Amino acid sequence: MTSGSAHPDLRAALMSAVAERAPKVDRDRVGACFDYAAAAHADQRRSSGQPFVSHAVEVCRILFDLLEARMDTTLACAALLHDVVEDTTITTQEIEKHWGREVASLVEGVTKLSSMHFDSREAAQAENFRKMLLSMSRDLRVIFIKLADRLHNMRTIEFLREDKRQRIAMETRDIYAPLAHRLGMAGIKRELEDLSLKVLDPAAYQELSQRIQARRQERETFLGRVMEDLRDALKAHGLKAEVNGRPKHFHSIYQKIRAGRALEQVYDLFGIRIITHTRNDCYRALGVVHDLFDPVADRFKDYIATPKSNMYQSLHTTVLTADGEMVEVQIRTWDMHRTAETGVAAHYVYKQGGHVDEELDKRLGGFVAEIAGWQRETDDDEYMDFLRTALHQEEVFVYTPRRELKRLAKGATPLDFAYLIHTEVGQKTVGARVNGELVPLRYELRNGDTVEIVTSAQAKPHEDWLKIARTAQARGKIRHWLRQRRLADSVSLGKEMLEREMRRARLRITDEQMAKAAADLECEDLEQLYARVGEGQISITVVLRRFLPEKETLAERLAKGPVEDTTPVRKPSGGVRIQGIDNVMVTYARCCQPVPGDPVVGIVTIGRGVSLHRQDCPNTFGNRVPAERRVAVEWDARTGDTFPVRLVVSGTDRPSMLADLAKAIAATGVNIRTAGMQAEHHTVRGVFVVEVPHLAKLQEVIVAMRRSPGVTRVERRQRLIKHTPSSRYEEDDES
């Protein structure tokens, strides 16, 4: 690669920007880097027709605007080279050779995984975000480049195809703008949101633009008078402060209108900002504002005492002027203003070269550590949902019993709080007290609540918790625990199933032989083989065939007669005994709802242990379930155990039928879980779910219901599950 003097106008503009706004950057190195990028992209043009390297220059200039004197040479070079690896034949190794490991690492962090194959655009998107955010957790400068890259692409998006514009704008609105917000980069966030709105809803954008423009001169004249009054009042109190107007960006107004507010009710359409020198001056200025104008109740927020998670600090108040107009006033120091516009991360980029330490992550509300947790605990299907959820969350502030302030997403529950304290606390949660009173785990926390978690050593997460938890962090940890539990169950189940069938086939197989079979079947180890057998991904027959003599089939081996199974009958749980399999989940099939007294069969399912079906259940007929997935079971219900059964009632409609049926059931001493009836054309159909201890009691209930006048039929509901290749052997989830 040889340097040259291509595009001298672009080079001159870049050098001028370096001299004016980034005096600490090495101009010679940046110039050489531009020449390298220009040569690499020599034959490439953007959709606008501009030289491709012009994009790299604009990205660099956006970073100059953002960081100013805090811009460093490494970041400038990486910005100029950020597309070289992705869009040319130059490799990361060549970048490292010419420009050093640090520059190469930043370029690698923003380079898409274009050489890898993915099954869908969604999978590719998820993996690219994983890579970018993981790189960000190591060096924040990666996300600075990516946000600047996205901002320039949005500024020039009109040159792309409509479908591509829509996709990029949606991604920008859902991911990049909220990410800029989480990092406190308000300037970039506002522009990304407005540019996205212009693409995604051009009619609304145009209407807003026209309506705001129509009122602009009148509004600016009014605000000019208010600002002049404020300047005079602040000066009279000896306060040095800058007072200026703050136009509201379109996307924020658009969101408020969509929420049902008229444009005339958006009081901060054009706001006022007061910038002082010290924190104390902010509160003194607030007093001046409230002396001069009447404050509006419930419209004051102190983000100085309680900063947002992105370290945004400011006082917000809405006041009523003498003209009867409402105006929002923001008050902050110059340091707070710089942090609000460029983010606290920008200071650390300058201070420690982008390295993310514990202090910075704490200032960012633990966001970077949370990202690292997502990398470990989520798969691609969940990752984008978690990312969108976490980035869009508003906040609520609550206290521990020791009065430590904790920040959570708005809508969070005590279960989210428990996982925020510690993973082990979350997993052992059984209840919570809020402000000293017991509350359900789904209680929505409010600002100022004091939360105490009640734990038990016997507690453990379950599926219902996913409906209670609201934060990405808590939901991710719950899902991770459930996956690990299912994996352990699948390993145990698969191992015992294989051992049982090997005994039946008179096979004696060593661990070494089994490990070789696992490798032949493309399993990483023996544990994975057992798990896949337990989950039904690998048939037991396929495994056993690998240990039979070439001319002997499994059927022929079994025809010799199975070895007597001397494995003792074990009792795992759930009121049944299972022959030869221990320590697995037992679930009762919802399709046929067996009760003690019914002849039953156990079916090995994916991720749900052994599912208990009635022997006459159509879901166990014929070849729907292979023989090796059936296990022998027998009832061993304990006194007091009850089992739900769904009964369907048909008959002739009449008044009080529902009440009479309920009385008939109650007379048998059976609990009714749910009941409902629907009449049409003088006929009636009802569904009752009752809880019975055994078959004899169920039959007693059915007889009692049939005696009710007008009833023609009472029967147990039984459903046929439609099996698919991906869901075969999985239990029906429908209640």
N, C-alpha and C positions, 0 to 999 in steps of 0.2 A: 504494500500500500504506500503510495507516494503522495505527499501533500501537494496542494496546488493553490491557485488563487481564484477558483471558481466562485461566482456570485459575490463580487467585491462589495456590492451595495449591502447585502445581508451581513457580510463580515464587518463592514464599517459600523453598521447599526449596532451589532453585538458589542463591538469594542467600545463604542460610545456609552452603551448602557453599563458596561463593566466599570468604566472610568467614573461615571456619574453616581452610580448607586451601590457598587460593590468594590470599594477601594482596597479591601484586603485580599481580593481574588487575584491570582497570578495571571496577568493579561497575556503573557507570551504562551503559557500553557493552554489557556482557553482558546487562543487564536489557532494554535497547532491542532487542538482538538476539533475545532470547527473545520479546518482543512481536511482532517481525516474523515469526519462525518460527511462532508460535501463530496469527497471522492467516493466514499462507500455508496452514497445515494445518487451518484452522478446521473444515472439514466432513469431515475424515478421521479414521477410527478404526482402531486395530490389531486383529488377529484376537482379541485378548484382550478387546476392548471398551474399552480404555483410549484416551484422546485420543492422536492420533498424535504430538503434540509431546512426550509423556512419554518416548518413545524417545530423542529428541534430548537431553532433560535427563539421562537415565540414561547416555548415552554421555559426556556432559560430566562427570558425576560419576565415572565409571570412570577418566577421564583425570586427575581431581583425585586419586583414590586412587593412581594410578600415578606421577604426576609431583610431586604435592604443591606445594611452593614453587616448583618449576621450571616450573609451568604458566604460559603466557603468554596475553595477551588475544586475540591473533590465533587461536590454536589453540582457545580456548574458543568464540569466535564461529563458526569454521568447523565445530566439532562440533555446535553448535546448528542450523546451516544445512545440514548435509551431505546431507539428503534433499530439500531444497527444490527444487532444479533437476530432480532425477529424478522427483519425485512430484507436482509442481504445474506451473502454467503459467509460473512465474517463470524467467527465463533467467540464464545466467552473467553476461551484460552488466549485467543489473539488479542482481545481487549486487555486481558490481564498482562500479557507480555508488553504491550505498548504503553498502557496507562496505569498499571498497578492493580493489586488485588482488591483494594477498597472500591475503586471505580467499577471494576468488573463485577463485584458483588452487588452493587446497587443496580447495575444494568440487568444482571441476572434476575434480581428481585422483581423488576417490572416487565420482564419478558414473558409473554404468554407461552403456554405449553403447546405450541403449534405443531410440534413434531409427533405428539402422542395421539393415539386414536381413542375416541370416546364414543359411547353408544348413543349419546344424544347431546344436543346443544346445552341442555341443563347440566349434564354431568361435566361437560367441559368448563362451563361457567363456574360451577362449584369448585372444581379443582384449581382453576386459575385464581379464584379468590382465596382459597386456602393458601396457595403458594405466595400470593402477594401479601396477605396479612401475616403469614408466618415470617416472611422477610421483614415486614414492618415491625414485628415484635422484637427483632434483633437490631434494626436500624430504622428509625423513624423517617430518615431521608427518602426511603423507598416510597412511602405514601405521599410525601411532598411532591416527588416527581410525577407520580401517578395522578394526583389531583390536578396538577398543572397541565399534564397531558390531556386529561379529560376536559378541562376547562377550555383549552384551545380547540379541541375537537368539537365541543358544543358551540363555540363561537363561529365555526365554519361548517356547521352541520347541514346547512341548506343545499350544499353541493352533492349530498348523498341521495340514494334512492329512498322513496317514501318508507318502505318496509324497514330498511336499515335505520332510518331516522327515528322511527317509532321505537324500535328495539333499544337503541342507544339512549334515547331520551328517558325511556322507562327505567332502564338500568341506572341512569344517572340520578333520577328522582328517588329511586328506592334504595340505592346503595351508596353512591358517591357523595351526594349532598348530605345525607344523615351522617356519613363517616366524617365529613368535614366538620359537621356540627359537634360530633362527639370529641373531636380534637380541638374544638374551640375556634375554628377558622371561619368566622362568621362572614367575612367578605366573600370568600370563595363559595361558601354554602349558599348565600343569597343569590349570587349570579348563576350558579348551577341550577337552582330551583326555578328561577325566572326563565332561563333558556329552555329548560325541560317543559315548562308550562306552554311556552310559545310553540313547541312542536306538538305536544300531546293534546292541547285544547286551544288551537289558534283562534277560534271564534271568541272564546272567553277572554283570551289575552288581548285581542284587538278591542273588544268592548271596554275592558278595564282601562286600557291605554287611553281611549277616547274620552271616557267619563272622567278620569283623573285629570287629563290634560285640560278639559273644559273648566275644571274648578281650580286649576293650578295657580293662575295669576291672583284670583280672589283669595285663595288660601295662603299663598306666599305673602301677600300684603298684610293679612291678618297676623300670621306668625311673625312677620317682621316687627310689628308693634309689640307683640308679647315678648319677643326676645330682647327688644330695646328696654322694655320695662324691667326685665330680669337683670340685664347688665347693670342698669342704674341701681337696682336694689342690692345686688351683690357688691358693687363698688362702694355703696354707702355703708355696708357692713364690713368693709375692709377685706373682702374675699377676692383673690385673683383667680379668675376662671374664664374659660372660653365658652361661649354660648353659640351654638349653631343649629341649623335645621337638620332633620333626619327623615328623609322620605322613606315611606314604607315600601318594601319591595312587593312586586305584583303577586308572587306566590302566596305570601302571607295573607294579603287581602282576599285573594281567591279562596283560600281555605276558610276564612271567616264567613264569606258570603255563602259558601257551600254548606256551612254549619247553620245557616238560616238567618244571618244578620244582613240587614240592608247596608249598602255602601255608606249611607249617611250615619250609620251606627258604628262604623269603624273609626273610633275616636283617635287612634294613633296613625291615621292615614299620613299625616305629616307631623312628626313629633319634634321635640326639642331635646338636645343633649347638652348637658353642662359638664365640662371637664375641668377638674381641679388638680391641685398638686399633692394633697395629702388626704388620707382616709378621714381624718377629723374634719377637714374642710367639706367633705361630701355631706356629712350630717349637718354641718352648719348651713350649707347651701340648701339642704332640704328644708330646714327651718325657715329660711328666707322665702322659698317657693310657697310654703304653706301659709306664711304671713301675708304674702302678696295675693294669693288666690285660694279659693276654698277647695280643700282636698275632697275627692270623691270616695265615699266609704267603700271598703272592700277592694279598692284598686291600688293598694300599696304593697310592694314586695321588696324585701331587703335581701338581695343576693350578695351583699358584701359580708354580712354576718354569717350567711349560709350560702356559700357558692354552689353553683351547679356542678355536675360531675365533670364538665369540661373546663372547670375553673373560671367560668364566667362570673364576674362580679360587677354589680351595679345596683343603684337604688332606682326603683321604678315607681312613679306616682302619677295618677291622673288628677288633674285639677279643673275647676270650673272658672272660666274667665268672666270678666265683667260683661262681656257680650253674650254670655250664656253658652259659649262653646266649650267643649271638653278637649283638653290637650294632654297627651302623655309626655312626661318629662323624665329623662334618664340622667342620673348623676353618677360620675365615676372619676377616678384619677387617671392620669396619663398612662401609668403602668397598666391599670385595669383596661384601659381603652386598647392599648397595643395587644394585650392578651386576648381581648374579645375579638379583635379583627384578624389576628394571625395565629392565635392559639398559644397555650402555654408550651406546647411542644416546640414551637419555633425558638424559644429561648434556650431550650435544652439542645437543640441542633447546634446552636452556636457555642453553648457552654461545653458540651462533651461529645461533639461530633456525631450526634444522632443515637448514641448508645442509650438504651432504655434501662434505667436502674429502678430500684424499688421506690425511690422518692418520686420519680416522674410518674411511674405507674399509679402511685397513690394519688397524685394530683389529677390523674386522668380517671379517677374513680375505679381503678382496678381493671380497666378495659383491656389493656394489653395482656394481662395475666388471664383474663377471661377468654381472649382469643386463643391463647396457647392451650387452654382447657378444651375448647371446641375441637382443636386439631386432633386431640387424643380420643375424645368421647363421642363424636358424631360421625355418621356416614354421610355420603353425598346427598342422599334423599332428605336428610334433616338439616344439613349445613346452611343452605340458603334461607330456609324458614327461620332458623335460629338467628342468622345474621340480620335479616330484615327486622325481626322482632326486637332484638337488642338495640339496634341502631335507632329505632323510632320511639323508644320508651321515654315517657316523661317520668318525673321523679316524685317520691314521697320520702320524708325524713322521719325516722322513728328512733326510739331509744332502747338500749338494753337495760336490765334492772340496775346496772351500775352507772346509768346515765351516759353511756357512750353513744354518740350519734351515729346512726347507720343510714345509708342511702340505698333505696330500692326503687324499682320501676313502679310507676303508678299502677294501681290495681293489684299489687303484690299481696300475698297472703302470709300468715304465720309460717307456713311450710317453706316459702321462699326465704323468709327471714332465718329459719333454722339452717337451711343449706348455706346461707351467706355466712353464718357464724362458723360453721365447720361441716364438712361432709358427714362425719360420724354423728353429729347432732341431728342433722336432717334425717338420716336413715333410722334413727332410734326415736323419732318424734311420735308421740301418741296424743298430744293435746297442746293447748296454748292458753296463756292468760294475757289479756290486753287490759292495761290499766287496772290490774288486780282482779279482773273478772274472767271466768272461763268462757272461751269463744270457740266456735267450730273452726277447723283448719282452713275452711274456705272463706273465712271472714276477710274482708278487704281492709287493709291497713290504711290509716289516715295520718296526716302530718301530726307529729307530737305524741303519737301513741307510745306507751312503754310496753315492750313485748317480752314475755317470759315463756320459754319453751319447756314443756313437760316431756321427759323422755323415759323409755323403758328398755332394758337390756334385751327383752324378747321382741321388740318391735322391728319391723322391716318394711321396706317400700313395697307397694303393690300398684297394679295398673291404674286404679282409680286416682292415684296421686297425680297422674299426668293431667287429669281434668281440674285439679286443684291448684297446682303450681302455675305461675304466670311468667316467671323469668326464664330466659334461655339457660342460665346457669343451673337452676334447680332442675328444670326439665331434662337437661343434658345428663346430669348426674343420676337422676332416677332411671332414665332410659339405659344408661351404662350399667347400672346395677341389675336391672331386669335382664339385659342381654347376657351378662355374666352368669346370672342364676340359671337362665335357660340353657346356656352352654354347659354348665356343670350337670344339669339334669340330663341333657342329651348325651353327654359323655358316659354317665353312669348307666343310663338306659341302654345305649348302644352296646356297651361292654357286656352287660348281663344278657342281652338278647343274643349276641354272638356266642357267648359261652354256653348258653342253653342249647342253641342249635348245633354247636360243635359236639356237645355231649350226645345229642340225639343221633348225629351222623357218625358217632364213634371216631371222632377226630381228636388227636392230641397234637396241639400246635404250640411251639415255643414262642416267647416274646420276640425273638429275633426273626422268626418266620413271619409273624404278624406284622412286624415293623417293615419287612421287605414288601409284604402285600400292600401296606399303606403307601409306600413309595410308588409301587406299580400303579396304584389307583390315584396317583397325583395328590396325595395328602402330605402335608408338611411333616406330620408325625403320627404316632399311634393314637394320640388323644383326638386329633382331628378326624381320623378314620372312625373312631367310636362315635364322635359327635355327628358325623354325616349319616352313619347308620341309624342312630337314635332319631335324627330329624327326617329320615326317609329319603335322603338324597342319594344314598348308595344302598342297594338291595343286599340283604344278607346272603342271598343265593350267589350274587356276583363275587362276594368275598370268599365263600366256602369253595366255590369251583376251583379256586387257585390252589387248593390243598388236596384235591382228589386225583387219583391216578388218571392218566390220559383217557383210558377207555371206560372209565366208570363214571356214570352220571350221579348227580346228587340223589335222584329218585331211586337209582339202583342201590346206593349206599343205605338210604333210609328203609328200603324194602327188606334189608337184612334184619330189621327190627331195631328200634332205638335202645340205647343203654338206659337202664332204669334211672330216672332222675331222683336222686336222693336229697336234692336241695330242700331244706325245710321250708314249710310255708311261713311267710313273713307277713307282718302286718304294718304297712307303711303309714296309713292314715285314712280317714274318710269313710270308715265303716265297712270296708271290704278287705278280704285277704287275697293277695296276688301270688300265684305260684311262681317261685323262682326269681322274682324281681323285687329289689328292695330300694327304699329311699328315693322314690319318684313321686311326682305329683299325680293325684287322682282327680279327674274332673268328671262330672255327670253330664252326659250328652243332653243338650237342650232339644234335640230333634225328637227324642222318645222319652225323656225324663224318667229313668228307671227308679223304682223304689224297692226296699227290701221285700222279698217274696217273688219279684220278677226274675225269671231266668235271664242271666246277663252274660256278656262277653266283654273282655277288655281289648281295646284297639289302641295300639301305639300311635300317637299323633305327633305332629311337628311342633315342638316348643311347648306342648301342654301335657307331657307325660302320658299316662294311660287314661283314655276316655272310656267311661263305662256306658255301654249300650244294652238295651233289651235285645234278646236273641232274635226277636221277630222284627227288629228295626230294619227297614229297607236299605239303610245306609251300610249294612254289614252283609248284604246278600251277594251271592255269586262272586265274580272276580273284582268287585269294587274294593275289597280289602285283601291283599295277599295273606296267605296262611301264616307266614313268619311274623306278621304284625299283630296276630291274635295271641292273647295270653289268657290263661284260665284264671277266673276270679270267683269268689263266693262271698256272700254277704256276712258281715259281722258287725251289724249296727249296734251302737250303744243306746242304753235307755235315755230317752229324752231327745235323741236325734230326730229331726224332721226333714222331709224332702219335698221340694215344690213340684206340683203336677198341674199342667194346664188342662182344663176341662172345657169342652165346647158344648153348649146347650142349644137345642133347636126346639121350636114349638109354635103354638098359636098365641098371638099377642093378646094381652089382657092387662087391666090395671093391677098394680102392686106385685107383678110377677118377680121383679128383681128383689123386692123386700122379702117375699115369701121364700125364694130360693136361698137368700142369705140366712133366713131363720132356720131353714131345713139343714143347712150346712153347720150352722152354729150349734144346733141340737146334737150333732155328733161329736162335739168337742174339738172340732178342727178349726184352725185359724185360716182366715181368708186373707191372702196377701193383696190381690187386686181383683176387681169385679167390674163388669161393664156389659150393657146390653144395647142392641140397636133393633128397632122395629121398622118393617117395610111391607106394605100390602098385606096387613093383618098377620104377618109372620114375624117371628122374633129370633134373633141369634145372639147368644151371649158367650163371653169368655170369662172363666173364673180361674184364678191361680190359687190353689189350696196347698197347705203344708201338712203332710201326713207322715206317720212314723213307719208304716208298712202297707203292704198290698191289701190286707184284710180291712184296714181302716178306710183305704181308698174305695174299696168296693162298697163299704157301708155308706160312704158319702154319695156315691153314684146312685145307689138305691134310693136314698133319701131325696135326692134331687129329682129322680124320675117320678116319685110319688106326687110331686107338686102339680096342681091342675094346669093343663095346657102344655106341659112338657112332653114332647114326642121322642126326643133322643138326647142322651148324654154320653159323650165319648171322650177318650183321651186323645189329645192332639198329637199327631206324628207327622214329621216333615221329611221329605226327601231332599238331601243336599245335592246340589249340582256340583260335581267335582270338575276341577280344571287341572291341567298339568302342574300349575304353580301352587294350587291350594289343596291338592290331594292329601287326604288323611288329616287335614286341619279341622278343628272343631268349629261348628256353627257358632257365631257370636251373637246372633239375634235373640233377644229375650222373647 
